[in-house]
Amino acid sequence: MKMDIMLLEGVVLLPKSVVPLNIFEPRYRKMLNDSLEGSRTFALASLIDQRPARYFGVGLVQSSIQNQDGTYQLILEGVDRYRMDKILSTEPVLTAECEKVVLYSRVSKDQVLRAKIKKIVKTIVDQYPQVAENLSGVFDDGLDDSDFCDLTGGILVGDPRVKQKLLETESAEKRLTLLHEFLDTARLS
C-alpha cells in the first residue's frame, strides 16, 4: 500500500496511544487536509539518527483545529503498525510502499509478567494519583497482551528508542518483557 508519512524526531505513535501534534509545515498541512477530506488516518514515523524508522504508527485524527495562520493542532490516536518496505519519494513528504504489521502472538502464556507490570503501574498510580485516570485502562483484564503493551507503553515510556522498539517488536511476549524491563529499571532509578 502506498502511503504518505510525516517524519518527526523523537515521537513514536503506538496503537492505543494518543499524540498531540502541531502541524505548521505547508507540506504536512496539505497531507493533513487530504486526510481530513478522506479516511482521517495519518501516518507518523520517528526519525532516528536522521533516518525514518522502518516501523511506524498510523492513527486516526480524533480532533483538529485550524488556527488563523493556517497551522493545525490535532489529536492523533494510534490504531495500527506499519512497516516501510520501499521509499518511493522524499518530497514533498516521504511516500513509501508499506505493509500493515499483523502481530503473530496476541496472548501471552506468562501472566506473571503482566501481573508484575500491573504492580509497577499500581505503584505509580499510588504515588501520582493525578495519572490514575490515564492509566485506568491498564487494569482492564479484557485487553489482550498487545493492546496492554501499547496502552501502558504509550503512557509510561518516554524514551522514543524504547517506544520504537515496542512498535517494531511483533511478539507480544517479547514486548511484555521489554516493557517490564524498562518500567522496572525506571522504577529503580
Secondary structure, DSSP 8 states (H G I E B T S, - for coil): -EEEEEEEET----TT-EEEEEE-SHHHHHHHHHHHHTT-EEEEEEEETTEE-SEEEEEEEEEEEE-TTS-EEEEEEEEEEEEEEEEEE-SSSEEEEEEE---SB-S-S-HHHHHHHHHHHHHHHHH-GGGHHHHGGGG-TTS-HHHHHHHHHHHH---HHHHHHHHH--BHHHHHHHHHHHHHHHHH-
